[in-house]
Amino acid sequence: MTTTRIPADYGAVSPYVCVRGAAEFVDFMVAAFGAVERGRFALPDGRLGHAEVLIGDRVVMAFDAAPEWPDCISLLSLYVEDVDATFAAALEAGADEVTPLADDAFGSRGGRVRDPFGNIWWLASHLEDITAEEMERRLAEPVYQQQMETLMATFDAEMRSRVG
């Protein structure tokens, strides 16, 4: 029997999210993204020492931050079949819009939300494969230049809103 060095459902890089309220964070991922909970391990003080969910074909892990730790936000990218429906589900589950949904020059449609724990999720659906030449052509178009400016400006505004 051959043993693989990367377990099934994990990628070479797998998100491990540190939050305040990890149990509620797991519940959010289930409600917003259709995650399937794989398990929780509680510490003696009630905080979660480890939890896992499966979103699509990958595991996302989470645990509770210690009270004395600073906030630690994560930036997560999630490709889904229907980004419009997933974006709406995330908002319904308590997320706030950071960047509105839009088609981009790279062949995807996406937008960003901030979950109730401060993490930023870039939600997208890949719509088409494009060549490097087509991408370069699109990036010269005003509509895509404006979309890139919106991406930068909305993320900048979100980050600046968190400064002391």
C-alpha positions in Angstrom: 0.0 0.0 0.0 1.4 3.4 -1.0 1.1 6.3 1.5 0.8 9.8 0.0 2.5 12.6 1.8 -0.6 14.9 1.4 -3.8 13.5 2.9 -7.0 13.3 0.8 -9.0 16.5 0.8 -5.9 18.6 1.8 -3.9 20.6 -0.7 -0.2 21.3 -0.5 -1.3 24.5 1.2 -4.4 24.3 3.4 -6.1 27.2 5.2 -5.8 27.1 9.0 -7.9 30.0 10.3 -7.4 31.5 13.8 -10.5 33.3 15.0 -12.4 34.4 18.1 -15.5 32.2 18.1 -14.3 29.2 16.0 -17.5 27.3 16.6 -19.5 30.1 15.1 -17.0 30.4 12.3 -17.6 26.8 11.4 -21.3 27.4 11.5 -20.8 30.4 9.2 -18.9 28.3 6.6 -21.6 25.7 6.7 -24.4 28.3 6.1 -22.5 30.5 3.6 -20.5 28.0 1.6 -22.2 24.6 2.1 -19.2 23.4 4.1 -19.5 19.9 5.5 -18.2 19.7 9.1 -15.7 17.0 9.7 -15.1 17.4 13.4 -14.4 19.6 16.4 -12.0 19.2 19.3 -12.8 21.3 22.3 -10.2 22.5 24.8 -10.9 22.2 28.6 -11.8 25.9 28.7 -14.5 25.4 25.9 -12.5 27.0 23.1 -12.0 25.0 19.9 -8.5 23.6 19.6 -9.2 22.3 16.2 -12.1 22.1 13.8 -12.3 21.0 10.1 -14.8 21.5 7.4 -14.8 20.4 3.8 -15.6 23.2 1.2 -15.8 21.8 -2.2 -12.8 19.4 -2.5 -10.6 21.0 0.2 -10.3 21.1 4.0 -10.4 24.3 5.9 -9.2 24.1 9.5 -10.0 26.5 12.3 -9.2 27.1 16.0 -10.0 29.7 18.7 -7.5 32.4 19.4 -6.3 32.8 22.9 -7.9 35.9 24.6 -4.5 37.7 24.9 -3.6 37.2 21.2 -4.1 40.0 18.7 -6.7 39.6 16.0 -5.5 37.5 13.1 -7.5 37.9 9.9 -7.2 35.6 6.9 -7.6 36.3 3.3 -9.3 33.3 1.6 -10.0 32.7 -2.1 -12.9 30.3 -2.9 -13.9 29.2 -6.3 -17.5 28.0 -6.6 -19.9 26.8 -9.3 -22.4 29.8 -8.8 -20.7 32.8 -7.4 -23.8 34.9 -7.4 -25.7 32.4 -5.3 -22.7 31.9 -3.0 -22.2 35.6 -2.6 -25.9 36.0 -1.6 -25.7 33.1 0.8 -22.6 34.6 2.5 -24.4 37.9 3.0 -27.5 36.0 4.3 -25.2 34.2 6.8 -23.9 37.5 8.2 -21.1 38.6 5.9 -20.7 42.1 4.6 -19.9 43.1 1.0 -16.4 44.4 0.5 -16.2 44.4 -3.3 -19.2 44.0 -5.5 -19.5 41.1 -7.9 -18.1 41.7 -11.4 -16.6 39.9 -14.4 -12.9 40.3 -14.6 -10.2 40.4 -17.3 -8.9 37.0 -16.3 -12.0 35.0 -17.2 -13.7 34.9 -13.8 -16.6 36.6 -12.0 -16.1 37.4 -8.4 -16.4 39.7 -5.4 -15.2 39.9 -1.8 -17.0 39.7 1.5 -16.0 40.1 5.1 -17.3 37.4 7.4 -18.5 38.2 10.9 -15.0 37.3 12.2 -13.2 39.8 10.1 -11.8 37.4 7.4 -12.0 38.4 3.8 -13.3 35.9 1.3 -12.7 36.4 -2.4 -15.5 34.4 -4.0 -15.3 33.6 -7.7 -16.5 31.4 -10.5 -14.2 30.7 -13.4 -16.2 31.4 -16.6 -13.7 30.9 -19.4 -10.1 30.0 -20.2 -8.3 32.9 -21.9 -4.9 33.3 -23.5 -2.3 35.6 -22.1 -2.8 37.8 -25.2 -6.5 38.0 -24.6 -5.9 38.9 -20.9 -3.5 41.7 -22.0 -6.0 43.0 -24.5 -8.8 43.0 -21.9 -6.6 44.8 -19.3 -6.2 47.7 -21.7 -10.0 48.1 -21.9 -11.5 50.9 -19.8 -14.2 48.6 -18.3 -11.5 46.2 -16.9 -9.2 49.0 -15.9 -12.1 50.4 -13.8 -12.8 46.9 -12.4 -9.2 46.6 -11.3 -9.3 50.1 -9.7 -12.5 49.0 -7.8 -10.8 45.9 -6.6 -7.8 47.9 -5.2 -9.9 50.7 -3.8 -12.5 48.5 -2.0 -9.7 46.4 -0.4 -7.8 49.5 0.6 -10.9 51.0 2.2 -11.6 47.8 4.1 -8.0 47.6 5.4 -7.9 51.3 6.3 -11.2 50.9 8.2 -9.4 48.5 10.6 -6.5 50.9 11.6 -6.6 52.0 15.2 
